[in-house]
Structures are given as C-alpha cells and as structure tokens.
Amino acid sequence: MKQRKTPMRLCLGCNESKDKRELIRVVKNKEGEIFIDKTGKANGRGAYICNSSDCLEKAIKAKRLSRAFSAEIPTEIYDKLREEIKNEL
C-alpha cells in the first residue's frame, strides 16, 4: 500500500518544519478578517505557530504574523492564541 505524505508547515516562532496537525493555524480571509482556524481547512492565507508559548512570544516580538499577512494583527488575536496554547497544555 502506498503511504501518504504528511503535510509539513513552518512555524513562525521557531522556523522549524513540523507536521501540519501539530501546529495552530491563523488565517486571513478575503474580507481581511484574521482568526484562528481549528479545522485547518478555512479559506484564506494561513500562517502556523507551534503549540508553545515560547514560539508565540517570539512571533509576536518579531511581528512575524503581521509580516505574513501584510496587516496589523489585533491584540485580541494574540490573546486568543495564548488561551489556545494554555488549553492545549
């Protein structure tokens, strides 16, 4: 049987390639809304962050999410990401 290739994505915090299912996806859709995509299938531009607070803080400090979406990220998105990481641990 042919084995399926696992999709790998780059974390914005640590710049490591990891399995897509291990990461948290943040999406910017055509309307310009930025939100956390728990399904991993929402339409729009996606950016990925590890499930660790260290990676999130690195991404925030270096403004990597803002750069990935070419837009300013609201603080409530960062708060939701912090909550999501706390819930996962």
C-alpha positions, -999 to +999 in steps of 0.1 A: +000+000+000+012+035-009+020+056+022+005+091+023+029+120+026+024+141+058+020+178+051+047+199+068+044+236+077+069+261+090+064+276+125+066+314+126+082+313+160+110+288+158+112+284+120+111+246+122+091+224+098+066+203+117+035+182+109+006+205+100-017+188+126+007+197+155+005+235+147-021+262+153-033+278+121-041+315+119-060+327+088-066+359+070-096+356+046-105+378+015-125+402+037-094+409+058-106+391+089-079+374+109-089+344+131-077+310+145-087+281+123-092+250+144-103+228+114-073+237+093-095+240+062-108+276+062-103+296+030-076+322+031-039+328+037-027+306+066+002+310+090+013+284+115+026+286+151+037+258+174+017+249+205+043+265+227+042+299+244+079+305+236+072+303+199+042+326+201+061+352+221+090+351+195+065+355+167+048+385+185+081+402+193+094+399+157+060+408+143+061+377+121+023+373+119+019+409+108+045+403+081+029+371+070-004+388+064+008+422+055-016+437+081-017+447+117-028+419+140-053+429+167-043+422+203-074+400+208-060+375+183-028+373+203-049+368+235-069+340+218-037+323+208-023+325+243-056+310+256-054+282+230-019+273+240-028+272+277-058+249+269-036+225+249-010+222+278 
